[in-house]
Amino acid sequence: MHRQPRLRPWVALALGLVVFAAGLLGWWNASRARDATQERPGRGEAASGPAGPGGNGPRRVEAGAAVHPRPVILGTEAAAGIMMVRGDRLLYVAGDGAVTEVFRLPEGHVWAGAVAPSPSAGAVAFVTRAEAGTGYLWVLRSDLEFSPYPLPDAIKVPRSVAWAGDEAVLVGDPPHLFLTGPERWRRLPGDALVRPGPPSPGGGRVVYGAREGRAGAGPYRLYAYDLQRGSARAIATGDAVPHPGPWVDEDRLLVGLGDPPAATAVAAVRELALLDTDRQVLRKLVRAPRGGGGWLVLGISPDRKWAVVAPAPSSGRPGGAWRLIDLQRLTSRQLPVADTVLDASWSAEDNRLYYLRPAGPRPEGNQAVEVVALTVPAAGARVVGSIDPSPARITRLLGTEAGRLWLELQTGAGAPELALWDAATGRLIPVSGK
């Protein structure tokens, strides 16, 4: 195990108090994740650690698996912050834009998977690939104590990294579970992983979608894995690909049923259902709109009482009216909103849904957007302001906090950038991380 000096107290706090809202954002934001190539290797000493099961040596991952992890939001009782990658460095960006380096890649390593914050225990997990092709899972804790663990030989595509509880990380395709306490790997059922969902509020279960069978040629199934029992239940979803979403309570979660996720676009689902993991029952809540491109699921409110879905645009035209789902009564009704949504994020401060919509016509080169706040269940919508990031475009709304929006920007084919928009001043503040 390697050690470095302890984190500054405010960084430790930021890592240690990750709120559930970050998990809700993760489901929505994961649907449009696109991995960019890492441009340069890191510095430091090569990693070492215990071998995976079935062998005594390091494991190789697919060539060309280097990626550039996208920014992820962290929340604390005091302020929100962002974990972001710049070159070989992992940085923490505070609410005021101050940047602190918390990790640097060892020499010869490149990023090979997403950066994933733990639900509440103060840690982040990520995957790297060494020059020889060895893949490693890293678990970095809030005191900057960290350990690299070689990936099992079976993991060929390690880009999917998600916490399955406070002491377990779900990695790769095919899916494997790493238990951080006993430090051992478990091969999970299924193949051709769609994406893992967030862990249950109590940390006892994780749900993911994958094809049945090790060959990845069977139908898709929804797998509910119980960490205490070490067993998984498979739930059939017909011909639909399951997209596990946020939990309503310890036993139930939302599931989108649709097609495989697109690499570069928001993944629409045909239907939205509620899964009861104990009874293994899927109850359909909202069916596909007629003649449309499916539903865009905008997540559930921080109080877990409401969910909002918007019809996906079809043939360049708006998709129609949005719907509000009552998660207590399991009913839905139409909202007086028919905007084309570019991205959305719930705010834990006021329980509102903040979303971005195009600001007027969209001729080539016009990247301006309007920020709208939707109040539920009253369904009142108010324009908060407008943003013009030109020549960049806004690719994600990461989160909201104290009248500010965290935005991911993209200019050309380079790595994604980070910016903070202040609603009071209308200023868009780039965060370079240099």
KADA-V252926 format. One record per residue. N is the residue number from 1. PHI is phi in degrees with one decimal (* if undefined). PSI is psi in radians with two decimals (NA if undefined). OMEGA is omega in radians with two decimals (999 if undefined). Layout:
n/phi/psi/omega
N/PHI/PSI/OMEGA
N/PHI/PSI/OMEGA
This chain:
n/phi/psi/omega
1/*/2.40/3.13
2/-100.6/2.60/3.13
3/-132.3/2.62/3.03
4/-134.4/2.95/3.12
5/-55.6/2.70/-3.09
6/-64.9/2.65/3.09
7/-63.6/2.64/2.95
8/-59.2/2.54/-3.03
9/-54.2/-0.69/-3.09
10/-70.4/-0.50/3.07
11/-72.5/-0.71/3.09
12/-59.9/-0.71/3.10
13/-62.5/-0.76/-3.11
14/-62.5/-0.69/3.13
15/-76.7/-0.47/-3.02
16/-86.6/-0.23/-3.05
17/-125.0/0.82/3.12
18/-66.8/2.23/-3.07
19/-88.8/2.82/-3.13
20/-63.1/-0.49/-3.14
21/-58.1/-0.53/3.11
22/-62.5/-0.60/3.09
23/-66.7/-0.65/3.10
24/-63.9/-0.74/3.11
25/-64.0/-0.64/-3.09
26/-61.1/-0.67/3.14
27/-63.7/-0.83/-3.13
28/-65.7/-0.83/-3.05
29/-70.8/-0.50/-3.12
30/-65.5/-0.43/-3.06
31/-70.2/-0.26/3.09
32/-121.6/0.34/-3.09
33/-65.6/2.33/3.06
34/-132.3/2.11/-3.07
35/-85.7/2.17/3.08
36/-95.0/2.72/-3.10
37/-72.5/2.36/3.06
38/-70.7/2.33/-2.99
39/-85.6/-0.56/-3.08
40/-147.0/2.62/-3.13
41/-76.1/3.03/-3.09
42/-96.6/-2.93/-3.14
43/-127.9/2.90/3.10
44/116.7/-2.81/-3.11
45/-97.6/2.58/3.11
46/-63.9/2.57/-3.09
47/-78.2/2.72/3.03
48/-144.5/2.79/3.14
49/174.6/-3.14/-3.09
50/-66.7/2.59/-3.13
51/-74.9/2.75/3.08
52/-76.4/3.09/-3.10
53/-68.4/2.60/3.04
54/82.4/0.23/-3.14
55/-176.8/3.01/-3.08
56/-116.0/0.02/-3.06
57/-118.8/3.08/3.11
58/-68.5/2.80/-3.08
59/-110.5/2.65/-3.13
60/-105.3/2.53/3.02
61/-114.0/2.96/-3.05
62/-57.3/2.44/3.06
63/-62.6/2.55/-3.14
64/78.5/0.29/-3.07
65/-84.2/0.07/3.14
66/-67.3/2.38/-3.12
67/-134.7/3.01/3.01
68/-114.6/1.81/-3.11
69/-57.7/2.47/3.14
70/-85.0/2.73/3.13
71/-61.0/2.56/3.07
72/-129.6/2.54/-3.08
73/-90.7/2.52/2.98
74/-120.1/2.57/3.09
75/-123.6/2.55/3.06
76/-133.1/3.05/3.09
77/-67.6/-0.39/-3.09
78/-96.2/-0.86/-3.05
79/-161.3/2.76/3.08
80/-85.0/2.77/3.09
81/-150.6/3.08/-3.06
82/-131.5/2.43/2.91
83/-100.7/2.22/-3.09
84/-141.0/2.74/3.13
85/-108.3/2.33/3.01
86/-133.2/1.91/-3.10
87/61.9/-2.12/-3.14
88/-96.7/0.18/-3.04
89/-111.7/2.47/2.97
90/-101.6/2.15/-3.01
91/-118.0/2.62/2.95
92/-108.6/2.23/3.13
93/-111.8/2.06/-3.13
94/-77.0/3.00/-3.11
95/-61.7/-0.42/3.12
96/-91.9/0.09/3.12
97/91.9/-0.07/3.12
98/-67.1/2.42/-3.04
99/-114.8/2.32/3.09
100/-130.6/2.29/3.08
101/-78.6/2.27/-3.14
102/-116.7/-0.23/-3.14
103/-161.8/2.61/3.06
104/-134.7/2.38/-3.11
105/-61.4/2.49/3.00
106/-65.3/2.83/-3.12
107/-60.7/2.34/3.09
108/84.4/-0.06/-3.13
109/-93.7/2.63/2.98
110/-129.2/2.75/3.08
111/-68.0/2.42/-3.11
112/-131.5/0.11/3.13
113/-164.3/3.08/-3.11
114/-70.2/2.73/2.95
115/-91.2/2.15/-3.03
116/-122.7/2.07/3.06
117/-77.4/2.53/3.10
118/-72.0/2.81/-3.11
119/-60.4/-0.74/-3.06
120/-157.7/-0.11/-2.95
121/-89.7/0.04/3.09
122/79.8/0.99/3.13
123/-154.7/2.77/2.98
124/-128.6/2.66/3.11
125/-125.9/2.54/3.10
126/-159.3/2.91/-3.10
127/-120.9/2.44/3.05
128/-125.0/2.87/3.06
129/-128.1/2.23/3.11
130/-81.8/2.98/-3.08
131/-59.8/-0.61/-3.12
132/-77.7/-0.04/-3.13
133/97.7/0.00/3.13
134/-67.7/2.27/3.08
135/-100.5/2.44/-3.13
136/-132.3/2.40/2.91
137/-93.0/2.26/3.09
138/-111.2/2.38/3.01
139/-118.6/1.90/-3.10
140/-104.8/2.08/-3.09
141/-96.7/2.97/-2.99
142/-66.0/-0.35/3.08
143/-93.7/0.22/-3.13
144/65.1/0.40/2.91
145/-83.7/2.25/-3.08
146/-143.2/2.73/3.12
147/-139.5/2.35/3.01
148/-97.7/2.38/-3.12
149/-123.7/2.16/3.11
150/-58.1/2.45/3.12
151/-75.1/2.58/3.01
152/-59.0/2.66/-3.08
153/-60.7/-0.51/-3.06
154/-71.2/-0.39/-3.11
155/-76.7/1.95/3.14
156/-101.3/-0.53/-3.14
157/-123.8/1.72/-3.01
158/-94.0/0.24/-2.99
159/-65.3/-0.53/3.14
160/-79.9/2.03/3.11
161/-133.2/2.14/-3.13
162/-152.0/2.54/3.09
163/-77.2/2.36/3.10
164/-106.2/0.30/-3.07
165/149.6/3.13/-3.07
166/-70.0/-0.38/-3.10
167/-129.1/0.50/-3.14
168/-147.0/2.42/-3.12
169/-125.4/2.28/3.09
170/-95.7/2.19/-3.01
171/-132.5/2.41/2.77
172/83.4/3.04/3.01
173/-131.5/2.02/0.03
174/-69.0/2.77/-3.01
175/-70.2/2.35/3.05
176/-130.6/2.59/3.09
177/-111.8/2.25/3.07
178/-109.4/2.17/3.12
179/-95.5/2.03/-3.00
180/-73.9/-0.41/3.12
181/-72.1/-1.17/3.10
182/-75.6/-0.13/3.11
183/56.2/1.07/3.10
184/-141.6/2.72/-3.11
185/-100.8/2.59/3.00
186/-129.4/2.27/3.03
187/-78.8/2.19/-3.14
188/-95.4/2.75/3.12
189/-69.2/2.69/3.11
190/100.0/2.90/3.12
191/-150.0/3.05/-3.13
192/50.3/1.03/-3.06
193/-56.7/2.30/3.03
194/-77.4/-1.16/2.97
195/-176.4/2.59/3.09
196/-79.8/2.62/3.01
197/-89.9/3.04/3.10
198/-70.4/2.74/3.08
199/-68.2/2.77/3.09
200/-63.2/2.75/-3.09
201/-53.4/-0.61/3.13
202/-87.3/-0.04/3.10
203/76.6/0.25/-3.07
204/-92.9/-0.28/-3.05
205/-140.3/2.71/3.00
206/-139.8/2.52/-3.12
207/-122.9/2.41/3.11
208/-145.4/2.77/3.10
209/-107.5/2.41/3.14
210/-162.0/2.88/3.04
211/-76.3/2.60/3.13
212/-76.3/2.42/3.08
213/90.6/2.67/-3.10
214/-71.7/-0.42/-3.12
215/-78.6/-0.23/3.12
216/70.5/0.45/-3.09
217/-110.1/-0.08/-3.10
218/-86.7/-3.03/3.11
219/-71.9/2.79/3.08
220/-74.5/2.55/3.10
221/-133.5/2.75/3.02
222/-102.9/2.09/-3.08
223/-105.9/2.20/3.06
224/-107.8/1.96/-3.05
225/-103.2/2.21/3.11
226/-94.9/2.00/-3.08
227/-69.6/-0.52/-3.13
228/-73.4/-0.75/-3.12
229/-84.6/-0.34/-3.10
230/68.6/0.58/-3.10
231/-135.5/2.72/-3.12
232/-122.6/2.52/3.02
233/-109.8/2.41/3.14
234/-104.1/2.27/3.12
235/-116.0/2.17/-3.13
236/-71.0/2.49/3.11
237/-126.5/0.42/3.13
238/66.1/-2.34/3.12
239/-93.5/0.11/-3.09
240/-90.1/2.56/3.05
241/-88.2/2.19/-3.09
242/-81.9/2.39/3.08
243/-120.3/1.61/-3.09
244/-65.8/2.42/-3.07
245/-123.0/-2.72/-3.08
246/-70.3/2.68/-3.14
247/-85.0/2.49/3.03
248/-87.2/-0.69/3.03
249/-153.3/-2.92/-3.04
250/-67.0/-0.37/-3.07
251/-109.4/-0.32/-3.01
252/-125.3/2.53/3.08
253/-146.9/2.79/3.08
254/-80.8/2.51/3.12
255/-136.2/2.22/3.01
256/-88.6/2.43/3.13
257/-117.6/2.05/-3.07
258/-163.9/-2.40/-3.09
259/-107.1/2.97/3.07
260/-56.3/2.54/-3.09
261/-64.9/2.41/3.08
262/-73.1/2.65/-3.09
263/-75.0/-0.53/-3.00
264/-125.6/0.06/-3.05
265/-132.5/2.89/3.06
266/-64.4/2.29/-3.13
267/-85.7/2.03/3.06
268/-86.5/2.63/3.10
269/-118.3/2.62/-3.14
270/-73.7/-0.71/-3.08
271/-139.4/2.73/3.02
272/-117.1/2.26/-3.08
273/-129.0/2.85/3.06
274/-111.3/2.16/3.13
275/-99.9/2.21/2.97
276/-96.3/1.87/-3.03
277/-69.3/-0.51/3.13
278/-71.6/-0.81/-3.10
279/-87.0/-0.18/-3.11
280/56.3/0.79/-3.11
281/-118.0/2.30/3.03
282/-103.2/2.08/3.11
283/-107.8/2.10/-3.12
284/-71.3/2.28/3.13
285/-104.3/-0.80/-3.13
286/-137.3/2.22/3.12
287/-93.8/2.92/-3.07
288/-61.5/2.43/3.07
289/-68.3/2.61/-3.10
290/-68.7/2.28/3.05
291/66.7/0.21/-3.09
292/-106.2/-3.02/-3.12
293/-100.6/0.36/-3.13
294/96.8/-3.00/-3.10
295/-106.3/2.49/2.93
296/-100.3/2.05/-3.07
297/-88.6/2.07/-3.07
298/-95.5/0.32/3.05
299/82.3/-3.02/-3.13
300/-116.8/2.75/-3.12
301/-66.6/2.68/3.14
302/-56.6/-0.50/3.10
303/-83.5/0.02/3.06
304/62.9/0.47/3.14
305/-100.9/-0.38/-2.99
306/-136.0/2.60/2.98
307/-130.3/2.61/3.14
308/-127.0/2.35/3.05
309/-127.3/2.57/3.12
310/-125.9/2.37/3.09
311/-62.7/2.39/3.10
312/-70.9/2.45/3.08
313/-58.8/2.54/3.14
314/-128.0/2.21/3.13
315/56.0/0.67/3.08
316/78.6/0.07/-3.14
317/-108.5/2.63/3.09
318/-56.2/2.64/-3.04
319/-85.8/-0.21/3.14
320/112.6/-2.84/-3.01
321/-71.0/2.52/3.05
322/-80.6/2.92/3.09
323/-130.1/2.52/3.09
324/-108.5/2.23/-3.11
325/-108.5/2.19/3.06
326/-86.0/1.92/-3.06
327/-79.9/-0.14/3.05
328/-86.5/-0.83/-3.12
329/-91.2/-0.22/-3.10
330/58.7/0.81/3.06
331/-124.9/2.91/3.11
332/-140.9/2.71/3.08
333/-145.6/2.77/-3.12
334/-75.4/2.47/3.08
335/-101.1/2.63/3.10
336/-79.7/0.80/-3.13
337/-133.3/2.31/3.12
338/-136.3/0.53/-3.09
339/-73.8/2.69/2.92
340/-80.9/2.04/-3.07
341/-95.4/2.28/3.09
342/-91.8/-0.63/3.05
343/-170.3/2.86/-3.07
344/-151.0/2.75/3.13
345/-154.7/2.33/3.06
346/-82.3/2.53/3.10
347/-106.5/2.17/3.10
348/-72.0/-0.32/-3.11
349/-71.2/-0.76/-3.07
350/-125.0/0.13/3.11
351/58.6/0.54/3.10
352/-105.5/2.71/3.05
353/-97.9/2.02/3.07
354/-97.2/2.26/-3.13
355/-137.5/2.80/3.12
356/-107.6/2.37/3.06
357/-132.9/2.71/3.12
358/-58.4/2.45/3.10
359/-92.3/1.60/3.13
360/78.5/-2.85/3.13
361/-59.7/2.73/-3.09
362/-115.4/1.09/3.04
363/-65.7/2.83/-3.11
364/-57.1/2.27/3.12
365/95.7/-0.25/3.12
366/-87.6/1.93/-3.10
367/-110.5/0.20/-3.07
368/-68.0/2.50/3.11
369/-133.9/2.78/2.98
370/-107.0/2.51/3.08
371/-100.7/2.17/-3.09
372/-122.3/2.41/3.08
373/-108.3/2.16/3.14
374/-107.4/2.18/3.10
375/-96.3/2.31/3.09
376/-123.0/2.54/0.10
377/-89.7/0.03/-3.09
378/-63.5/-0.40/3.07
379/67.5/0.55/3.04
380/-88.1/2.30/-3.13
381/-115.6/2.33/-3.11
382/-134.8/2.31/3.09
383/-75.4/2.13/-3.10
384/-88.2/-0.59/-3.12
385/171.3/-3.06/3.12
386/-130.5/2.68/-3.11
387/-133.8/2.31/3.02
388/-121.5/1.76/-3.08
389/-88.7/0.10/-3.04
390/-49.7/2.45/0.13
391/-83.7/-0.03/3.11
392/-77.6/2.95/3.01
393/-126.0/2.63/3.13
394/-83.6/2.13/3.14
395/-101.3/-0.43/3.11
396/-152.5/2.54/2.91
397/-100.0/1.84/-3.01
398/-75.9/-0.63/-3.11
399/175.0/2.97/3.13
400/-127.7/2.59/3.12
401/-167.0/2.18/3.05
402/52.2/0.82/3.09
403/73.9/0.29/3.12
404/-125.7/2.61/3.13
405/-118.2/2.34/2.99
406/-91.2/2.18/-3.06
407/-124.5/2.46/2.96
408/-99.1/2.27/-3.11
409/-116.0/2.68/3.09
410/-133.6/2.25/3.05
411/-124.2/1.98/-3.13
412/65.1/-2.52/-3.08
413/-100.6/0.19/-3.11
414/-76.0/-3.07/3.12
415/-68.3/2.62/3.12
416/-63.4/2.55/3.12
417/-106.4/2.95/-3.13
418/-124.4/2.44/3.10
419/-144.9/2.69/3.13
420/-117.5/2.16/3.13
421/-106.3/2.24/-3.13
422/-100.7/2.06/-3.09
423/-67.2/-0.57/-3.09
424/-68.4/-0.69/-3.09
425/-102.6/-0.29/-3.08
426/75.5/0.17/-3.10
427/-83.5/2.45/3.01
428/-106.7/1.98/-3.00
429/-107.1/1.91/3.11
430/-67.6/2.57/3.05
431/-116.5/1.84/-3.03
432/-81.0/-0.65/-3.08
433/73.0/0.24/-3.13
434/-82.7/NA/999
